[in-house]
């Protein structure tokens, strides 16, 4: 699971808390990618820049702007 974020984004801070809680409860791993830094930043900014935070599970976008913890949990448990 990937959470795409950017620095200084209050929605990203909220999303990070939801993702950490849900993944912690389910024992899922996740990582965070800043769309403004790193080797793929130009591509990521083009793809997600107006939508961060964005959650992807298995390469499929699950949500943006506000992360629904219940929906994320259903998606993560449904893939097992």
NORDAVEN-V889683 format. One record per residue. N is the residue number from 1. RES is the residue in one letter. PHI is phi in whole degrees, -180 to 180 (* if undefined). PSI is psi in radians with two decimals (* if undefined). OMEGA is omega in whole degrees, -180 to 180 (999 if undefined). Layout:
# NORDAVEN-V889683
n,res,phi,psi,omega
N,RES,PHI,PSI,OMEGA
N,RES,PHI,PSI,OMEGA
This chain:
# NORDAVEN-V889683
n,res,phi,psi,omega
1,X,*,2.43,-178
2,X,-127,2.39,174
3,X,-114,2.01,178
4,X,-92,2.22,-174
5,X,-139,-3.08,169
6,X,-150,2.72,-179
7,X,-66,2.54,177
8,X,77,0.24,-178
9,X,-101,1.94,-179
10,X,-67,-0.56,176
11,X,-66,-0.59,177
12,X,-66,-0.69,177
13,X,-61,-0.78,178
14,X,-63,-0.77,-179
15,X,-63,-0.71,179
16,X,-58,-0.73,179
17,X,-65,-0.76,180
18,X,-64,-0.83,-179
19,X,-62,-0.79,-180
20,X,-61,-0.73,-180
21,X,-65,-0.88,-178
22,X,-64,-0.83,-179
23,X,-67,-0.64,177
24,X,-63,-0.74,179
25,X,-64,-0.69,-176
26,X,-92,-0.10,-178
27,X,72,0.45,180
28,X,-92,2.58,174
29,X,-94,2.67,178
30,X,-153,2.81,173
31,X,-142,2.78,-176
32,X,-111,2.42,179
33,X,-126,2.17,177
34,X,-83,2.11,-176
35,X,-71,-0.19,-177
36,X,-102,-0.05,-179
37,X,-132,2.82,176
38,X,96,3.01,-174
39,X,-65,-0.43,-179
40,X,-103,0.26,-172
41,X,-59,-0.70,-179
42,X,-62,-0.77,179
43,X,-66,-0.77,-179
44,X,-66,-0.68,177
45,X,-62,-0.76,179
46,X,-62,-0.69,-175
47,X,-80,-0.73,-171
48,X,-119,-0.12,-170
49,X,-49,-0.74,-178
50,X,-87,-0.06,-172
51,X,-117,-0.11,-176
52,X,-60,2.53,0
53,X,-77,2.57,178
54,X,-125,2.37,177
55,X,-110,2.29,174
56,X,-123,2.37,174
57,X,-122,2.12,-179
58,X,54,0.67,177
59,X,81,0.05,-179
60,X,-111,2.20,180
61,X,-65,2.26,-178
62,X,-108,-0.35,-179
63,X,177,2.90,177
64,X,-151,2.90,-177
65,X,65,-1.09,178
66,X,-128,2.25,-178
67,X,-93,2.19,177
68,X,-89,1.92,-177
69,X,-61,-0.69,180
70,X,-66,-0.75,179
71,X,-65,-0.75,179
72,X,-62,-0.76,179
73,X,-61,-0.74,178
74,X,-62,-0.75,-180
75,X,-64,-0.77,-178
76,X,-69,-0.69,180
77,X,-75,-0.48,180
78,X,-72,-0.31,-178
79,X,-90,-0.09,-178
80,X,-79,*,999
